[in-house]
Amino acid sequence: MYCIYVLHSLKDGKLYTGYTENLQSRIKAHEGGFVRSTKYHSHFKLIHYETFIYRKDAKRRELYLKGGNGKKKLEIMLRD
């Protein structure tokens, strides 16, 4: 299974979107400072994830959520 996930940084309030085959391990990597994009934004809360059978579907969804319309819709959905 492949997961896309959205993390909320408790430090700066930003959202970080990614995909992985092992969600627990990936979150630990973010928290431990081993992921370049979030190295200085530690202390995260997992606020959303979706699972997919196929890698290509997870990658497609990740790219959509990182892009303009997807990011806006995600922010609206997660506003409260």
trRosetta pair geometry for C-beta under 8 A, 3 or more apart (Angstrom, degrees):
i j d omega theta_ij theta_ji phi_ij phi_ji
1 21 7.2 132 82 -151 51 66
1 51 5.1 -8 -179 -167 121 114
1 52 7.0 141 -164 69 70 40
1 53 6.7 -50 -112 -105 66 41
2 19 6.1 19 172 179 103 110
2 20 7.3 171 -155 89 67 27
2 21 5.8 -45 -103 -94 66 63
2 51 7.0 140 76 -158 43 61
2 52 4.8 -30 69 66 96 94
2 53 7.6 10 22 103 90 6
2 54 7.1 -47 20 101 129 21
2 55 5.2 136 -60 -102 155 54
2 57 7.5 144 68 69 129 84
2 58 3.7 -104 123 -30 127 157
3 19 6.5 174 91 -151 47 64
3 20 5.7 -17 61 62 93 75
3 21 7.6 142 16 -113 82 15
3 23 4.7 -5 54 -70 160 110
3 49 5.2 -2 -173 -173 115 115
3 50 6.8 153 -152 77 64 41
3 51 5.2 -33 -95 -98 76 69
3 52 7.5 169 -86 18 28 77
3 58 6.9 45 56 -135 7 132
4 17 6.8 8 178 -174 99 94
4 18 7.1 -177 -151 98 62 32
4 19 4.6 -34 -97 -93 68 88
4 49 6.6 170 85 -151 49 62
4 50 5.2 0 51 53 95 93
4 52 7.4 43 -12 -7 93 115
4 58 5.4 177 -46 -161 92 83
4 61 5.1 -127 -19 101 157 114
4 62 4.7 -161 -120 -74 120 83
4 65 6.7 134 162 18 140 146
5 17 7.1 173 87 -146 46 52
5 18 5.9 -15 56 62 88 76
5 19 7.3 151 11 -97 74 37
5 20 7.0 -16 4 20 119 105
5 23 6.1 127 -60 -133 140 103
5 26 7.2 152 29 98 146 135
5 27 7.6 -95 146 -70 165 95
5 46 6.2 -50 -168 -141 118 100
5 48 6.9 156 -158 91 49 59
5 49 4.3 -12 -104 -101 78 96
6 15 5.6 -12 -171 -169 103 107
6 16 7.1 150 -157 75 52 44
6 17 5.2 -18 -100 -95 75 78
6 46 7.6 112 77 -159 52 57
6 47 5.4 -57 99 66 99 90
6 48 4.1 18 38 54 115 101
6 49 7.2 -156 18 -69 68 54
6 65 7.2 -114 -76 166 111 143
6 74 6.8 177 -99 -174 153 130
6 78 7.2 -119 117 -67 152 160
7 15 7.1 149 77 -158 47 54
7 16 4.5 -16 59 60 99 99
7 17 7.9 -169 20 -72 70 32
7 18 7.8 4 0 15 107 103
7 27 7.3 156 -91 -120 125 86
7 30 6.3 -150 -77 165 172 167
7 38 7.3 20 82 -115 144 155
7 44 4.2 -10 -175 -169 120 131
7 45 6.9 141 -160 66 68 38
7 46 6.0 -42 -102 -96 72 52
7 47 7.0 127 -132 11 22 86
8 13 7.3 -19 -175 -154 90 38
8 14 7.7 172 -151 88 52 34
8 15 5.9 -26 -98 -100 65 69
8 16 8.0 -173 -76 20 20 77
8 44 6.5 139 67 -159 43 71
8 45 4.8 -23 59 60 99 93
8 47 4.8 53 -18 -22 113 132
8 78 8.0 -167 -72 162 122 139
9 12 4.9 4 107 47 133 78
9 13 6.3 -44 77 11 87 13
9 14 4.9 17 27 52 123 76
9 15 7.7 -140 4 -73 83 22
9 16 6.7 74 -41 -13 99 110
9 38 7.2 -163 -85 -145 116 103
9 41 4.4 -46 -127 167 144 109
9 42 7.8 91 -141 73 94 9
9 43 7.0 80 -163 80 63 71
9 44 5.8 -41 -97 -99 50 77
10 13 7.9 39 -137 -71 19 48
10 43 4.3 -75 53 126 113 106
10 44 6.7 -164 -4 -96 87 22
10 45 6.2 86 -53 -17 102 101
11 41 5.3 -164 60 -158 128 58
11 42 6.4 72 -28 62 139 48
11 43 5.4 116 -40 54 93 109
12 41 5.5 -65 17 -133 118 105
14 41 6.6 -47 50 -157 118 149
15 47 7.7 -77 -123 47 100 133
15 71 8.0 160 79 -150 131 90
15 74 7.1 173 140 126 163 124
15 75 7.2 -148 2 -88 151 82
15 78 7.4 109 -98 80 142 153
16 30 7.5 155 96 -136 148 137
16 37 6.7 146 -141 120 123 116
16 38 5.5 15 -112 -80 168 123
16 41 7.4 143 -44 96 136 141
16 44 7.4 -62 40 -123 123 133
17 62 6.1 163 145 -152 107 76
17 65 4.9 -166 -153 113 160 118
17 66 5.3 -150 72 -73 131 83
17 74 7.6 -31 -74 -168 135 172
18 26 6.9 -160 103 173 132 137
18 62 6.6 15 -164 -140 21 127
19 58 4.7 128 -151 151 138 110
19 59 6.2 -124 40 -84 165 52
19 61 7.7 116 -84 73 127 93
19 62 4.4 -85 -35 -64 117 143
20 23 5.8 143 79 -84 121 47
20 25 7.4 -163 169 72 141 90
20 26 4.0 -102 -77 -51 170 151
22 25 4.0 20 119 28 120 119
22 26 6.1 148 89 -22 68 89
23 26 5.7 -60 -145 37 29 111
23 27 6.3 28 160 -19 66 105
23 46 7.9 66 174 -125 114 148
23 49 6.4 32 -126 -141 143 157
24 27 6.0 -56 -149 34 29 108
24 28 6.5 29 153 -17 63 107
25 28 5.7 -56 -152 37 32 113
25 29 6.5 36 150 -23 65 104
26 29 5.5 -50 -150 32 35 115
26 30 6.6 37 150 -19 64 100
26 35 7.9 55 -169 -67 74 137
27 30 5.6 -49 -152 34 36 113
27 31 6.3 33 151 -15 66 107
27 44 7.0 -141 -154 83 87 127
27 46 6.2 -44 -107 -62 136 119
28 31 5.6 -55 -144 41 32 111
28 32 5.9 26 158 -16 66 113
29 32 5.9 -60 -140 42 26 107
29 34 4.4 -84 -163 69 80 116
29 35 5.3 90 131 -42 99 100
30 34 7.6 -80 -60 52 20 75
30 35 5.0 -20 -97 19 61 136
30 38 5.0 -2 -148 88 92 146
30 42 7.6 154 147 -119 71 67
30 44 5.6 -11 126 8 130 151
31 42 6.1 84 -147 -151 47 97
31 43 7.5 73 -128 -76 82 30
31 44 6.4 -119 -77 27 79 101
33 39 4.9 62 -159 -148 77 71
33 40 7.9 58 -130 -63 100 39
33 42 6.2 -41 -69 -72 84 122
34 39 7.7 148 2 -102 7 87
35 38 4.9 20 90 42 112 97
35 39 6.5 -159 79 -60 52 69
36 39 5.8 -20 -142 -29 27 117
38 41 4.9 -86 -157 58 69 104
38 42 7.3 109 150 -76 91 50
38 44 7.3 5 -178 -61 143 133
39 42 7.8 -22 171 -50 27 89
41 44 7.7 62 122 -70 87 96
46 49 6.5 -11 -180 -34 114 113
47 78 6.0 74 140 -146 132 132
48 74 7.6 -153 55 -155 164 102
48 78 6.4 -92 -36 -85 132 127
50 58 7.9 179 96 -120 93 79
50 61 6.5 -92 78 148 138 158
52 55 7.6 144 102 -83 119 17
52 57 4.3 -165 -166 93 141 113
52 58 4.2 -162 44 -61 138 86
52 61 6.9 177 -50 9 141 137
53 57 7.2 42 54 37 65 139
54 57 4.6 86 74 4 95 106
54 58 7.2 -167 96 -6 51 85
55 58 5.7 -60 -153 38 36 110
55 59 6.2 33 154 -18 71 108
56 59 5.7 -53 -144 39 32 111
56 60 6.2 36 155 -23 64 106
57 60 5.7 -52 -146 34 31 114
57 61 6.4 28 155 -16 64 106
58 61 5.9 -57 -149 38 30 109
58 62 6.2 34 153 -22 65 107
59 62 5.6 -52 -145 35 31 114
59 63 6.4 30 157 -17 65 105
60 63 6.0 -57 -151 37 28 109
60 64 6.5 30 151 -20 63 107
61 64 5.6 -54 -149 35 33 114
61 65 6.3 27 156 -14 67 107
62 65 6.0 -60 -148 40 28 106
62 66 6.3 22 156 -15 65 111
63 66 5.8 -59 -144 40 30 109
63 67 6.3 34 155 -28 64 109
63 70 8.0 108 114 28 44 161
64 67 5.8 -59 -150 29 29 113
64 69 7.7 -46 -171 79 80 91
64 70 4.0 143 150 -78 69 151
65 70 4.4 -117 -94 151 27 124
65 71 6.4 96 172 -75 48 57
65 74 5.4 74 -150 -57 92 144
66 70 6.8 14 32 85 31 127
66 71 6.4 17 -172 -66 17 106
67 70 4.9 71 59 28 82 110
67 71 6.2 -156 85 -14 31 97
68 71 6.2 -68 -146 33 12 106
68 72 6.5 6 162 -13 57 109
69 72 5.8 -58 -148 37 31 111
69 73 6.3 26 157 -15 67 108
70 73 5.8 -57 -145 40 30 108
70 74 6.1 33 155 -22 65 109
71 74 5.6 -54 -146 36 29 115
71 75 6.4 31 155 -19 64 105
72 75 5.8 -55 -150 35 29 110
72 76 6.5 29 152 -17 64 105
73 76 5.6 -53 -148 36 34 112
73 77 6.1 35 154 -20 67 107
74 77 5.7 -55 -145 37 29 112
74 78 6.1 3 163 3 66 114
75 78 6.3 -68 -136 52 25 94
75 79 6.5 61 154 -71 61 79
76 79 5.7 -16 -155 -33 30 116
